[in-house]
């Protein structure tokens, strides 16, 4: 039962664009995990640029750097 969480700088995405993004993310997970739509959930979290370090990088990214499948190309 994969749960996908995507954090990003705020974007002016319509409901339709958010649904399309969630659908695209689910397609990738279904391809690699063999999941079904019924088992997937997606959360989209907009994080202000000035809050990225405090809300995302320091508590969630930095402690997991060695475990990340794809590391960011930046340091903070």
Secondary structure, 3 states (H helix, E strand, C coil): CCEEEEEECCCCCCHHHHHHHHHHHHHHHHHHHCCCHHHCEEEEEECCHHHHHHHHHHHHHHHHHHHCCCCCCCCC
